[in-house]
Amino acid sequence: MEKREGLRQQELNKNPGGALRDGFNRGENGNYTDITGGMGWKGTVILIIILIVGFVLYKLFLK
């Protein structure tokens, strides 16, 4: 099990764009831990910023 996780982490480090895509694909199944785990800290920050900006725009234009 640890070897598999190590290989997964190594692949995620080699291909960060694929990790982001995998994170969003896993999110379709409703598992938020996999989303953030697949993206890393930069992807998580970007996701949080997008959610905050989306919420602010929603409140501004659709009161």
Beta strands, then each sheet from edge to edge (+ up, - down):
end
